[in-house]
Amino acid sequence: MQLVLEKRAERSNAIALVSPLIAIGLTIVTMVILFAVLGKNPLLALQAYFIAPLTDGYSLQEIAVKATPLVMIAIGLSLCYLANAWNIGAEGQFLIGAVAGSWIAVKTQGTDAGAWVLPAMLVLAAAAGALYALIPAICKVKFGASEILTSLMLVYVADLFLDYLVRGPWRDPHGFNFPTTAEFDPVATVPLLIEGGRLHLGSIIALLVVAAAAILLGRTIKGFEIRVVGAAPRAARFGGFNANQLVILTFAVSGALAGLAGIIEVAGPIGHLQPGISPGYGFTAIIVAFLGRLNPLGILVAGLFLALTFIGGEQAQIAMKIPLDVTKVFQGILLFYVLACDSLILYRFKLVFSNRQVARGAG
Amino acid sequence: MELVEAIILAVLAASTPLLIAATGELVTERSGVLNLGVEGMMIVGAACGFAGAWLTGSIFVGALFGIVAGTLMSLIFALMALGLAVNQVATGLALTILGIGLSGLIGAGFVGERLTPAAHLSIPGLTDIPLIGRVLFGEDAFVYFSIALIIGVWWFLYRTRAGLILRACGDNHVSAHALGYPVLRIRTFAVMFGGACAGLAGAYLPLAYTPFFIPGMTAGRGWIALALVVFSSWRPGRLVVGAYLFGAVTILQLHAQGWGVGIPSQFMSALPYLATVIVLVLLSRARTGGSTAPAALGTVFVPDR
């Protein structure tokens, strides 16, 4: 028996629309099996994962809060991936953005600095994220070094740098030796949308980013260039598009968005800088980008869905003692199914049972 | 003198997982497949290796568990990237994300447990020779195996017909297919070999390097192994040099932390990662004349019949 791929004459638009749904369906089937293996009631587990978080207002807000960094990072990554530039170090750009923005918050702490503090933090974080992403981009364009490996290595460097700051120069002197800065002042904090709630201004910024990306890709020449360079590099060369320039541009934009997401997370839900500010947002955003089919609106939906799995995972851990790692397994399996289903858009799968059948198929 | 000996021993121990994982990936990439999931296969190998050794009390069984786990992970990759013609970069990333989750799940029950680490060779008389005795005759089995492995791979790639065919698949899959070689089957074996090596390299960490398992203990070694393959220009001889150089950087920064040279420990810990970036840049720059990478590396191949 053999699996044979047959190229479709045209890409199937119907499958392009339903493929993420098929992928989610297959993932859930796989999860049911995994829950059963772990000795948990699969129905109750699914309920805790996917239904329970949708039933109360607090969790709904929490989903939006978690989706905010995921969507912002994934939008940037989708631009990179569309242009065939492989930025997988968004986690590092997120951390550097958080560090750069926190610098202003730490330095203005306890002073009478005014309302300029938060905007300055956001701008500096975006700039720092962009600069940090430009390191692998320039290494790629100037020297031909694999951007995949360099961008990933810089994640570890950023992580250690943040660790050094909060254990060393920026540590809260009244923090009982915990590795954290002092709580940010109110002027250095992202305002809440609803008093006493969880939803903050960052979610609005994320929506604006989605809208901007939709316009960029759908309505501008730059967006067209990005898509052509990725999908048809030869045609792009004939069209006079500069692929290297687009690598720089997409890396810078995605770094800026990741950095912005970083400072919004720190100055918003967390409120201070500390190690472990990200449960792997930069990596989960890769899944969000692919699940959303590299399309801004798709990414918005996918970001909300993956945020649901984070919240659901926490609830399942509390309610049913299901380990948090199950969420990571879920996300990994989901990405596999998404990629496999994407293959269906370009190819038809056929199971062939004997060599004779293969030969007949060819004749 | 004893310090020198201790440093050489530590460098060999730190280099061995890099060497084993990179050797596997070298074969995979030579067949034209870029499997970025080394980190994921390694960490699952580490969890399964520890589980196997802890349950049976045998380091050897633990190593086998690691190899099998790595191979199974690589089969998922082969099914996706070769069977379904999915983008290899994305599939490799997915494998790493899945591996990190799976290893946490498998290893959760073993965190905090300790093992007796793999025994070191001891030949009376020889092992006691000052300076070189323990380096040459007092290592654990993994170190000797890693050296045999890379010599075996060199011999296979350059001295056998099968190795020649494998390299042909990596350089031009269309021609190899036209000559009648089963490109996808050969690549599947190459991917499985890479997975087995990554699994063993991962298992080495809790079985010999540190005698316990902690989540995320591979700490980017899989990615460094990938960089080493680039560093080596896809040649086994240079791979050995690269692996030991990186092991030396790791040990150097650990000792520097111990000597208290006044540089924050985090900066020293960042050295191996920064060194990887710098080496990649310098090498890629030196190589502007033409790429030494397998010509078909990372490209999708769907045979037409």
Interface residues (C-beta under 8 A of the other chain):
Chain A: L3 V4 L5 K7 W86 I88 I135 C139 K142 F143 G144 A145 S146 I148 L149 T150 L152 M153 L154 Y156 V157 L160 F161 D163 Y164 R167 G168 F283 I286 I287 F290 P323 L324 D325 V326 T327 K328 V329 F330 Q331 G332 I333 L335 F336 L339 A340 D342 S343 L346 Y347 F349 V358 A359 G361 A362
Chain B: L36 I76 M80 G83 L84 A85 V86 N87 V89 A90 T91 L93 A94 L95 I97 L98 G99 I100 G101 L102 G104 L105 A108 P215 A219 G220 W223 L226 A227 V230 P264 Q266 F267 S269 A270 Y273 L274 T276 V277 L280 V281 L283 S284 R285 R287 T288 V302 R305
